[in-house]
Amino acid sequence: MLKNYFQIACKVYLRRKLFTAINLLCIVLTMVVLLVVTAMLQATFFPTGVEGKSERFLQIGTVTQVSKNNTRRSPLGYKIIDQYLRKMKTVEKVAAVTGPESVSVYQKDSVNEIMMRRADAEYWQILDFKILSGRVPTAEDVRLGRFVAVVNESTAKKIFDSTAVVSQKVVGQKINAGGQQFEIIGVVEDVIHMNAFADIWVPVTTFPSSQYREQYSGNFNAMLMGKSAADLPLIRDELLQVVKQINADEPTHWEHTYMWADSKLDFFARGILNRDEVPDSGAVQLLAGVVFFMLLFMLLPALNLVNLNSGRIMERAAEIGVRKAFGASNRELVKQFVMENILLCLFGALVGLIFTKLTLVWLSNADLIPYLKVDLSFAVFAYGFVIAVVFGVLSGVIPAWKMSRLDPVLALKGAA
């Protein structure tokens, strides 16, 4: 049956090449936009690359404290991470890392503005950086406050001779970053992931002052990793008890302290929707909104295809009349026309995947977004198949249903 549908569809679409080309153009453009968005979402939120263990860890970015007349929302202070979160029993590792801050790097006669993070040793154990040369800081480097630094590949090429990265000549060089002298001990691959975006990393203990150790609010993010993904609900439950202790100990005596351990998607949704005082991050609503806008985006080209399909099917009124005269049911006709449309959409999706691949290569090389590396994956390929089928049904079922109800007598007379 499918073979017959395929053969009929090929003959129908080759009969009116202009109509077919317009339909395909509409489908390909829609697929490229949707698949590029899907590929970027998939690269951002799925556990891949440097954040390959993200299904095992949660992150805390902010602490919100509320009193009768005031609300304070700020990134975490180091004291909360070091004195409270590190003592949690359900957590295997706790990492503390600052957000990226702009610093000036002086090298010979040039000055470069780059983004720097200060991190502890656990940070390098939770994230899977690809080391190109040298090594990353150890627990001893952090404990002793050694002035060592790791740079990414692009920064090494920017500051030093580009060929030095490969020959490992960057390792051992000294740079002045933010007024401090650091020795480069490693070069890692460029990454854009949420917890790993930076140009240079140095130990957290290299702060010019130790005052950060006593701060409840600061510029830190915490990463809490369990032994498995199954530990994450336990970590969230224990954090609720830890927050009560923080609130009791905080000298400012806020009435309520709110702090949530979130997955990557929850973390992103909470930041977008500002849901600081409730456990629900709003990720479900955010995803529903994304799906709604994707369907809305598909609706406009689908309506265009409905019109084109109606005109194309109208030309087959005589064929429909003959088929119905020989006993074809409305259901069989609807099934055939929808299948023909789905086949066209699948072909358009295949072409769209090729153009999506080219678009992603261009985005990765155009440097519009620093360190962006995104590519097609099997998951995106599967999403493309699903989107094509949905798009085919959306744009095909209405004209198919309408034409299947033609009166066979009027259709054979050409009066339909």
Disulfide bonds with the S-S distance in Angstrom:
none
